[in-house]
Amino acid sequence: MLVEVLDGEVLLFEADFHFLPRVGETISKDSGGYFTYYDVEEVWHRQEASGAFKACVGVVLND
């Protein structure tokens, strides 16, 4: 499942997940030899103009 990962209204990246991340979970992204970790704070689906729904998660950088 392709999921948009956003920090506020800024799209950070799109990622393919086997399952939709849940609020409270931590996700990671390989950033060229190290990992960047994000805490999931919000999950929603938005409807595109075509009528298809897109999964979205709102995250905060976990330092």
N, CA, C and O atoms as a Maestro MAE file, in Angstrom:
{
 s_m_m2io_version
 :::
 2.0.0
}

f_m_ct {
 s_m_title
 :::
 protein
 m_atom[252] {
  # First column is atom index #
  i_m_mmod_type
  r_m_x_coord
  r_m_y_coord
  r_m_z_coord
  i_m_residue_number
  s_m_chain_name
  s_m_pdb_residue_name
  s_m_pdb_atom_name
  i_m_atomic_number
  :::
  1 25 0.848 -1.167 0.000 1 A "MET " " N  " 7
  2 3 0.000 0.000 0.000 1 A "MET " " CA " 6
  3 2 0.895 1.232 0.000 1 A "MET " " C  " 6
  4 15 1.758 1.379 0.865 1 A "MET " " O  " 8
  5 25 0.690 2.109 -0.963 2 A "LEU " " N  " 7
  6 3 1.461 3.342 -1.063 2 A "LEU " " CA " 6
  7 2 0.859 4.380 -0.109 2 A "LEU " " C  " 6
  8 15 -0.338 4.661 -0.160 2 A "LEU " " O  " 8
  9 25 1.698 4.941 0.755 3 A "VAL " " N  " 7
  10 3 1.252 5.869 1.797 3 A "VAL " " CA " 6
  11 2 2.052 7.160 1.686 3 A "VAL " " C  " 6
  12 15 3.275 7.136 1.547 3 A "VAL " " O  " 8
  13 25 1.350 8.284 1.750 4 A "GLU " " N  " 7
  14 3 2.015 9.589 1.809 4 A "GLU " " CA " 6
  15 2 2.383 9.877 3.257 4 A "GLU " " C  " 6
  16 15 1.553 9.723 4.154 4 A "GLU " " O  " 8
  17 25 3.626 10.294 3.489 5 A "VAL " " N  " 7
  18 3 4.100 10.625 4.834 5 A "VAL " " CA " 6
  19 2 4.323 12.126 4.885 5 A "VAL " " C  " 6
  20 15 5.127 12.673 4.130 5 A "VAL " " O  " 8
  21 25 3.596 12.793 5.791 6 A "LEU " " N  " 7
  22 3 3.619 14.255 5.852 6 A "LEU " " CA " 6
  23 2 4.020 14.761 7.228 6 A "LEU " " C  " 6
  24 15 3.715 14.144 8.248 6 A "LEU " " O  " 8
  25 25 4.708 15.891 7.235 7 A "ASP " " N  " 7
  26 3 4.997 16.639 8.460 7 A "ASP " " CA " 6
  27 2 4.208 17.930 8.335 7 A "ASP " " C  " 6
  28 15 4.617 18.854 7.631 7 A "ASP " " O  " 8
  29 25 3.079 17.986 9.020 8 A "GLY " " N  " 7
  30 3 2.164 19.107 8.817 8 A "GLY " " CA " 6
  31 2 1.557 18.981 7.433 8 A "GLY " " C  " 6
  32 15 0.936 17.966 7.118 8 A "GLY " " O  " 8
  33 25 1.728 19.995 6.606 9 A "GLU " " N  " 7
  34 3 1.230 19.941 5.233 9 A "GLU " " CA " 6
  35 2 2.345 19.668 4.220 9 A "GLU " " C  " 6
  36 15 2.116 19.718 3.012 9 A "GLU " " O  " 8
  37 25 3.548 19.379 4.715 10 A "VAL " " N  " 7
  38 3 4.702 19.146 3.850 10 A "VAL " " CA " 6
  39 2 4.862 17.648 3.597 10 A "VAL " " C  " 6
  40 15 5.016 16.865 4.535 10 A "VAL " " O  " 8
  41 25 4.823 17.258 2.324 11 A "LEU " " N  " 7
  42 3 5.035 15.867 1.952 11 A "LEU " " CA " 6
  43 2 6.516 15.540 2.102 11 A "LEU " " C  " 6
  44 15 7.356 16.118 1.413 11 A "LEU " " O  " 8
  45 25 6.837 14.606 3.010 12 A "LEU " " N  " 7
  46 3 8.227 14.201 3.215 12 A "LEU " " CA " 6
  47 2 8.644 13.143 2.202 12 A "LEU " " C  " 6
  48 15 9.713 13.229 1.597 12 A "LEU " " O  " 8
  49 25 7.771 12.129 2.024 13 A "PHE " " N  " 7
  50 3 8.055 11.057 1.081 13 A "PHE " " CA " 6
  51 2 6.827 10.173 0.952 13 A "PHE " " C  " 6
  52 15 5.889 10.275 1.742 13 A "PHE " " O  " 8
  53 25 6.842 9.307 -0.049 14 A "GLU " " N  " 7
  54 3 5.838 8.259 -0.199 14 A "GLU " " CA " 6
  55 2 6.549 6.938 0.031 14 A "GLU " " C  " 6
  56 15 7.682 6.750 -0.411 14 A "GLU " " O  " 8
  57 25 5.883 6.028 0.719 15 A "ALA " " N  " 7
  58 3 6.502 4.745 1.030 15 A "ALA " " CA " 6
  59 2 5.485 3.629 0.842 15 A "ALA " " C  " 6
  60 15 4.277 3.833 0.964 15 A "ALA " " O  " 8
  61 25 6.005 2.451 0.543 16 A "ASP " " N  " 7
  62 3 5.169 1.271 0.366 16 A "ASP " " CA " 6
  63 2 5.201 0.466 1.663 16 A "ASP " " C  " 6
  64 15 6.253 -0.028 2.067 16 A "ASP " " O  " 8
  65 25 4.040 0.336 2.313 17 A "PHE " " N  " 7
  66 3 3.916 -0.424 3.560 17 A "PHE " " CA " 6
  67 2 3.024 -1.636 3.325 17 A "PHE " " C  " 6
  68 15 2.075 -1.572 2.544 17 A "PHE " " O  " 8
  69 25 3.329 -2.735 3.997 18 A "HIS " " N  " 7
  70 3 2.456 -3.914 3.936 18 A "HIS " " CA " 6
  71 2 1.168 -3.647 4.713 18 A "HIS " " C  " 6
  72 15 0.099 -4.140 4.353 18 A "HIS " " O  " 8
  73 25 1.287 -2.853 5.793 19 A "PHE " " N  " 7
  74 3 0.148 -2.481 6.625 19 A "PHE " " CA " 6
  75 2 0.206 -0.977 6.865 19 A "PHE " " C  " 6
  76 15 1.289 -0.394 6.909 19 A "PHE " " O  " 8
  77 25 -0.951 -0.352 7.018 20 A "LEU " " N  " 7
  78 3 -1.009 1.078 7.299 20 A "LEU " " CA " 6
  79 2 -0.489 1.322 8.720 20 A "LEU " " C  " 6
  80 15 -1.007 0.731 9.669 20 A "LEU " " O  " 8
  81 25 0.532 2.187 8.885 21 A "PRO " " N  " 7
  82 3 1.034 2.487 10.232 21 A "PRO " " CA " 6
  83 2 -0.080 3.071 11.102 21 A "PRO " " C  " 6
  84 15 -0.974 3.759 10.610 21 A "PRO " " O  " 8
  85 25 -0.009 2.782 12.408 22 A "ARG " " N  " 7
  86 3 -1.016 3.272 13.344 22 A "ARG " " CA " 6
  87 2 -0.450 4.392 14.209 22 A "ARG " " C  " 6
  88 15 0.763 4.513 14.381 22 A "ARG " " O  " 8
  89 25 -1.346 5.198 14.745 23 A "VAL " " N  " 7
  90 3 -0.953 6.277 15.651 23 A "VAL " " CA " 6
  91 2 -0.185 5.663 16.820 23 A "VAL " " C  " 6
  92 15 -0.605 4.657 17.391 23 A "VAL " " O  " 8
  93 25 0.946 6.280 17.170 24 A "GLY " " N  " 7
  94 3 1.781 5.798 18.264 24 A "GLY " " CA " 6
  95 2 2.948 4.935 17.809 24 A "GLY " " C  " 6
  96 15 3.890 4.720 18.571 24 A "GLY " " O  " 8
  97 25 2.899 4.440 16.582 25 A "GLU " " N  " 7
  98 3 3.998 3.630 16.068 25 A "GLU " " CA " 6
  99 2 5.120 4.529 15.556 25 A "GLU " " C  " 6
  100 15 4.917 5.718 15.307 25 A "GLU " " O  " 8
  101 25 6.293 3.948 15.406 26 A "THR " " N  " 7
  102 3 7.446 4.647 14.842 26 A "THR " " CA " 6
  103 2 7.775 4.011 13.500 26 A "THR " " C  " 6
  104 15 7.820 2.787 13.375 26 A "THR " " O  " 8
  105 25 8.004 4.852 12.503 27 A "ILE " " N  " 7
  106 3 8.431 4.354 11.193 27 A "ILE " " CA " 6
  107 2 9.831 4.902 10.928 27 A "ILE " " C  " 6
  108 15 10.236 5.904 11.517 27 A "ILE " " O  " 8
  109 25 10.557 4.244 10.046 28 A "SER " " N  " 7
  110 3 11.909 4.694 9.730 28 A "SER " " CA " 6
  111 2 12.091 4.777 8.227 28 A "SER " " C  " 6
  112 15 11.387 4.128 7.453 28 A "SER " " O  " 8
  113 25 13.057 5.594 7.842 29 A "LYS " " N  " 7
  114 3 13.387 5.764 6.423 29 A "LYS " " CA " 6
  115 2 14.902 5.696 6.292 29 A "LYS " " C  " 6
  116 15 15.626 6.382 7.014 29 A "LYS " " O  " 8
  117 25 15.376 4.871 5.372 30 A "ASP " " N  " 7
  118 3 16.801 4.785 5.098 30 A "ASP " " CA " 6
  119 2 17.226 6.083 4.426 30 A "ASP " " C  " 6
  120 15 16.719 6.441 3.363 30 A "ASP " " O  " 8
  121 25 18.154 6.777 5.051 31 A "SER " " N  " 7
  122 3 18.593 8.084 4.552 31 A "SER " " CA " 6
  123 2 20.056 8.045 4.128 31 A "SER " " C  " 6
  124 15 20.847 8.909 4.506 31 A "SER " " O  " 8
  125 25 20.402 7.041 3.346 32 A "GLY " " N  " 7
  126 3 21.763 6.957 2.823 32 A "GLY " " CA " 6
  127 2 22.795 6.526 3.854 32 A "GLY " " C  " 6
  128 15 23.741 7.268 4.123 32 A "GLY " " O  " 8
  129 25 22.635 5.358 4.429 33 A "GLY " " N  " 7
  130 3 23.610 4.840 5.382 33 A "GLY " " CA " 6
  131 2 23.195 4.985 6.833 33 A "GLY " " C  " 6
  132 15 23.852 4.433 7.716 33 A "GLY " " O  " 8
  133 25 22.143 5.697 7.097 34 A "TYR " " N  " 7
  134 3 21.593 5.808 8.453 34 A "TYR " " CA " 6
  135 2 20.078 5.894 8.342 34 A "TYR " " C  " 6
  136 15 19.543 6.088 7.250 34 A "TYR " " O  " 8
  137 25 19.391 5.753 9.455 35 A "PHE " " N  " 7
  138 3 17.934 5.789 9.445 35 A "PHE " " CA " 6
  139 2 17.425 7.044 10.133 35 A "PHE " " C  " 6
  140 15 17.989 7.501 11.127 35 A "PHE " " O  " 8
  141 25 16.346 7.592 9.583 36 A "THR " " N  " 7
  142 3 15.621 8.693 10.197 36 A "THR " " CA " 6
  143 2 14.324 8.113 10.732 36 A "THR " " C  " 6
  144 15 13.616 7.404 10.017 36 A "THR " " O  " 8
  145 25 14.005 8.413 11.997 37 A "TYR " " N  " 7
  146 3 12.830 7.851 12.644 37 A "TYR " " CA " 6
  147 2 11.751 8.911 12.824 37 A "TYR " " C  " 6
  148 15 12.036 10.063 13.152 37 A "TYR " " O  " 8
  149 25 10.511 8.497 12.602 38 A "TYR " " N  " 7
  150 3 9.360 9.387 12.717 38 A "TYR " " CA " 6
  151 2 8.289 8.730 13.582 38 A "TYR " " C  " 6
  152 15 8.040 7.531 13.461 38 A "TYR " " O  " 8
  153 25 7.657 9.512 14.452 39 A "ASP " " N  " 7
  154 3 6.525 9.042 15.252 39 A "ASP " " CA " 6
  155 2 5.236 9.375 14.513 39 A "ASP " " C  " 6
  156 15 5.038 10.512 14.087 39 A "ASP " " O  " 8
  157 25 4.363 8.391 14.361 40 A "VAL " " N  " 7
  158 3 3.083 8.585 13.676 40 A "VAL " " CA " 6
  159 2 2.105 9.237 14.660 40 A "VAL " " C  " 6
  160 15 1.846 8.697 15.736 40 A "VAL " " O  " 8
  161 25 1.568 10.393 14.286 41 A "GLU " " N  " 7
  162 3 0.637 11.121 15.143 41 A "GLU " " CA " 6
  163 2 -0.782 11.170 14.591 41 A "GLU " " C  " 6
  164 15 -1.724 11.467 15.327 41 A "GLU " " O  " 8
  165 25 -0.944 10.881 13.297 42 A "GLU " " N  " 7
  166 3 -2.269 10.987 12.684 42 A "GLU " " CA " 6
  167 2 -2.320 10.086 11.458 42 A "GLU " " C  " 6
  168 15 -1.329 9.931 10.745 42 A "GLU " " O  " 8
  169 25 -3.483 9.497 11.224 43 A "VAL " " N  " 7
  170 3 -3.706 8.651 10.044 43 A "VAL " " CA " 6
  171 2 -5.036 9.064 9.422 43 A "VAL " " C  " 6
  172 15 -6.025 9.228 10.136 43 A "VAL " " O  " 8
  173 25 -5.074 9.235 8.101 44 A "TRP " " N  " 7
  174 3 -6.318 9.580 7.427 44 A "TRP " " CA " 6
  175 2 -6.244 9.145 5.967 44 A "TRP " " C  " 6
  176 15 -5.189 8.732 5.485 44 A "TRP " " O  " 8
  177 25 -7.348 9.238 5.284 45 A "HIS " " N  " 7
  178 3 -7.420 8.969 3.844 45 A "HIS " " CA " 6
  179 2 -7.998 10.215 3.182 45 A "HIS " " C  " 6
  180 15 -8.964 10.799 3.672 45 A "HIS " " O  " 8
  181 25 -7.402 10.611 2.074 46 A "ARG " " N  " 7
  182 3 -7.944 11.747 1.336 46 A "ARG " " CA " 6
  183 2 -8.391 11.243 -0.031 46 A "ARG " " C  " 6
  184 15 -7.831 10.295 -0.582 46 A "ARG " " O  " 8
  185 25 -9.406 11.899 -0.556 47 A "GLN " " N  " 7
  186 3 -9.954 11.494 -1.848 47 A "GLN " " CA " 6
  187 2 -9.354 12.356 -2.944 47 A "GLN " " C  " 6
  188 15 -9.397 13.585 -2.876 47 A "GLN " " O  " 8
  189 25 -8.792 11.703 -3.954 48 A "GLU " " N  " 7
  190 3 -8.217 12.408 -5.090 48 A "GLU " " CA " 6
  191 2 -9.319 12.790 -6.063 48 A "GLU " " C  " 6
  192 15 -10.446 12.312 -5.943 48 A "GLU " " O  " 8
  193 25 -9.007 13.640 -7.017 49 A "ALA " " N  " 7
  194 3 -9.982 14.102 -8.007 49 A "ALA " " CA " 6
  195 2 -10.575 12.940 -8.802 49 A "ALA " " C  " 6
  196 15 -11.717 13.009 -9.256 49 A "ALA " " O  " 8
  197 25 -9.795 11.878 -8.968 50 A "SER " " N  " 7
  198 3 -10.270 10.701 -9.715 50 A "SER " " CA " 6
  199 2 -11.287 9.886 -8.926 50 A "SER " " C  " 6
  200 15 -11.931 8.991 -9.474 50 A "SER " " O  " 8
  201 25 -11.433 10.195 -7.633 51 A "GLY " " N  " 7
  202 3 -12.341 9.447 -6.766 51 A "GLY " " CA " 6
  203 2 -11.630 8.390 -5.946 51 A "GLY " " C  " 6
  204 15 -12.220 7.826 -5.023 51 A "GLY " " O  " 8
  205 25 -10.362 8.108 -6.266 52 A "ALA " " N  " 7
  206 3 -9.583 7.131 -5.505 52 A "ALA " " CA " 6
  207 2 -9.178 7.721 -4.155 52 A "ALA " " C  " 6
  208 15 -9.010 8.933 -4.020 52 A "ALA " " O  " 8
  209 25 -9.025 6.849 -3.160 53 A "PHE " " N  " 7
  210 3 -8.592 7.287 -1.840 53 A "PHE " " CA " 6
  211 2 -7.108 7.025 -1.666 53 A "PHE " " C  " 6
  212 15 -6.592 6.009 -2.130 53 A "PHE " " O  " 8
  213 25 -6.425 7.941 -0.999 54 A "LYS " " N  " 7
  214 3 -4.981 7.848 -0.757 54 A "LYS " " CA " 6
  215 2 -4.746 7.834 0.750 54 A "LYS " " C  " 6
  216 15 -5.238 8.705 1.467 54 A "LYS " " O  " 8
  217 25 -3.990 6.840 1.231 55 A "ALA " " N  " 7
  218 3 -3.653 6.756 2.652 55 A "ALA " " CA " 6
  219 2 -2.571 7.782 2.981 55 A "ALA " " C  " 6
  220 15 -1.620 7.965 2.221 55 A "ALA " " O  " 8
  221 25 -2.732 8.450 4.129 56 A "CYS " " N  " 7
  222 3 -1.786 9.467 4.566 56 A "CYS " " CA " 6
  223 2 -1.491 9.285 6.049 56 A "CYS " " C  " 6
  224 15 -2.370 8.886 6.813 56 A "CYS " " O  " 8
  225 25 -0.258 9.574 6.461 57 A "VAL " " N  " 7
  226 3 0.092 9.585 7.873 57 A "VAL " " CA " 6
  227 2 0.802 10.895 8.183 57 A "VAL " " C  " 6
  228 15 1.647 11.362 7.418 57 A "VAL " " O  " 8
  229 25 0.443 11.469 9.307 58 A "GLY " " N  " 7
  230 3 1.112 12.672 9.796 58 A "GLY " " CA " 6
  231 2 2.153 12.249 10.818 58 A "GLY " " C  " 6
  232 15 1.849 11.499 11.745 58 A "GLY " " O  " 8
  233 25 3.374 12.726 10.653 59 A "VAL " " N  " 7
  234 3 4.483 12.303 11.513 59 A "VAL " " CA " 6
  235 2 5.217 13.488 12.101 59 A "VAL " " C  " 6
  236 15 5.074 14.627 11.656 59 A "VAL " " O  " 8
  237 25 6.021 13.178 13.129 60 A "VAL " " N  " 7
  238 3 6.932 14.134 13.737 60 A "VAL " " CA " 6
  239 2 8.287 13.449 13.825 60 A "VAL " " C  " 6
  240 15 8.374 12.285 14.216 60 A "VAL " " O  " 8
  241 25 9.343 14.166 13.464 61 A "LEU " " N  " 7
  242 3 10.692 13.632 13.525 61 A "LEU " " CA " 6
  243 2 11.020 13.225 14.957 61 A "LEU " " C  " 6
  244 15 10.783 13.994 15.889 61 A "LEU " " O  " 8
  245 25 11.557 12.034 15.138 62 A "ASN " " N  " 7
  246 3 11.943 11.525 16.447 62 A "ASN " " CA " 6
  247 2 13.467 11.595 16.543 62 A "ASN " " C  " 6
  248 15 14.173 10.750 15.992 62 A "ASN " " O  " 8
  249 25 13.960 12.605 17.244 63 A "ASP " " N  " 7
  250 3 15.432 12.774 17.387 63 A "ASP " " CA " 6
  251 2 15.984 11.865 18.440 63 A "ASP " " C  " 6
  252 15 17.189 11.872 18.692 63 A "ASP " " O  " 8
  :::
 }
 m_bond[251] {
  # First column is bond index #
  i_m_from
  i_m_to
  i_m_order
  :::
  1 1 2 1
  2 2 3 1
  3 3 4 2
  4 3 5 1
  5 5 6 1
  6 6 7 1
  7 7 8 2
  8 7 9 1
  9 9 10 1
  10 10 11 1
  11 11 12 2
  12 11 13 1
  13 13 14 1
  14 14 15 1
  15 15 16 2
  16 15 17 1
  17 17 18 1
  18 18 19 1
  19 19 20 2
  20 19 21 1
  21 21 22 1
  22 22 23 1
  23 23 24 2
  24 23 25 1
  25 25 26 1
  26 26 27 1
  27 27 28 2
  28 27 29 1
  29 29 30 1
  30 30 31 1
  31 31 32 2
  32 31 33 1
  33 33 34 1
  34 34 35 1
  35 35 36 2
  36 35 37 1
  37 37 38 1
  38 38 39 1
  39 39 40 2
  40 39 41 1
  41 41 42 1
  42 42 43 1
  43 43 44 2
  44 43 45 1
  45 45 46 1
  46 46 47 1
  47 47 48 2
  48 47 49 1
  49 49 50 1
  50 50 51 1
  51 51 52 2
  52 51 53 1
  53 53 54 1
  54 54 55 1
  55 55 56 2
  56 55 57 1
  57 57 58 1
  58 58 59 1
  59 59 60 2
  60 59 61 1
  61 61 62 1
  62 62 63 1
  63 63 64 2
  64 63 65 1
  65 65 66 1
  66 66 67 1
  67 67 68 2
  68 67 69 1
  69 69 70 1
  70 70 71 1
  71 71 72 2
  72 71 73 1
  73 73 74 1
  74 74 75 1
  75 75 76 2
  76 75 77 1
  77 77 78 1
  78 78 79 1
  79 79 80 2
  80 79 81 1
  81 81 82 1
  82 82 83 1
  83 83 84 2
  84 83 85 1
  85 85 86 1
  86 86 87 1
  87 87 88 2
  88 87 89 1
  89 89 90 1
  90 90 91 1
  91 91 92 2
  92 91 93 1
  93 93 94 1
  94 94 95 1
  95 95 96 2
  96 95 97 1
  97 97 98 1
  98 98 99 1
  99 99 100 2
  100 99 101 1
  101 101 102 1
  102 102 103 1
  103 103 104 2
  104 103 105 1
  105 105 106 1
  106 106 107 1
  107 107 108 2
  108 107 109 1
  109 109 110 1
  110 110 111 1
  111 111 112 2
  112 111 113 1
  113 113 114 1
  114 114 115 1
  115 115 116 2
  116 115 117 1
  117 117 118 1
  118 118 119 1
  119 119 120 2
  120 119 121 1
  121 121 122 1
  122 122 123 1
  123 123 124 2
  124 123 125 1
  125 125 126 1
  126 126 127 1
  127 127 128 2
  128 127 129 1
  129 129 130 1
  130 130 131 1
  131 131 132 2
  132 131 133 1
  133 133 134 1
  134 134 135 1
  135 135 136 2
  136 135 137 1
  137 137 138 1
  138 138 139 1
  139 139 140 2
  140 139 141 1
  141 141 142 1
  142 142 143 1
  143 143 144 2
  144 143 145 1
  145 145 146 1
  146 146 147 1
  147 147 148 2
  148 147 149 1
  149 149 150 1
  150 150 151 1
  151 151 152 2
  152 151 153 1
  153 153 154 1
  154 154 155 1
  155 155 156 2
  156 155 157 1
  157 157 158 1
  158 158 159 1
  159 159 160 2
  160 159 161 1
  161 161 162 1
  162 162 163 1
  163 163 164 2
  164 163 165 1
  165 165 166 1
  166 166 167 1
  167 167 168 2
  168 167 169 1
  169 169 170 1
  170 170 171 1
  171 171 172 2
  172 171 173 1
  173 173 174 1
  174 174 175 1
  175 175 176 2
  176 175 177 1
  177 177 178 1
  178 178 179 1
  179 179 180 2
  180 179 181 1
  181 181 182 1
  182 182 183 1
  183 183 184 2
  184 183 185 1
  185 185 186 1
  186 186 187 1
  187 187 188 2
  188 187 189 1
  189 189 190 1
  190 190 191 1
  191 191 192 2
  192 191 193 1
  193 193 194 1
  194 194 195 1
  195 195 196 2
  196 195 197 1
  197 197 198 1
  198 198 199 1
  199 199 200 2
  200 199 201 1
  201 201 202 1
  202 202 203 1
  203 203 204 2
  204 203 205 1
  205 205 206 1
  206 206 207 1
  207 207 208 2
  208 207 209 1
  209 209 210 1
  210 210 211 1
  211 211 212 2
  212 211 213 1
  213 213 214 1
  214 214 215 1
  215 215 216 2
  216 215 217 1
  217 217 218 1
  218 218 219 1
  219 219 220 2
  220 219 221 1
  221 221 222 1
  222 222 223 1
  223 223 224 2
  224 223 225 1
  225 225 226 1
  226 226 227 1
  227 227 228 2
  228 227 229 1
  229 229 230 1
  230 230 231 1
  231 231 232 2
  232 231 233 1
  233 233 234 1
  234 234 235 1
  235 235 236 2
  236 235 237 1
  237 237 238 1
  238 238 239 1
  239 239 240 2
  240 239 241 1
  241 241 242 1
  242 242 243 1
  243 243 244 2
  244 243 245 1
  245 245 246 1
  246 246 247 1
  247 247 248 2
  248 247 249 1
  249 249 250 1
  250 250 251 1
  251 251 252 2
  :::
 }
}
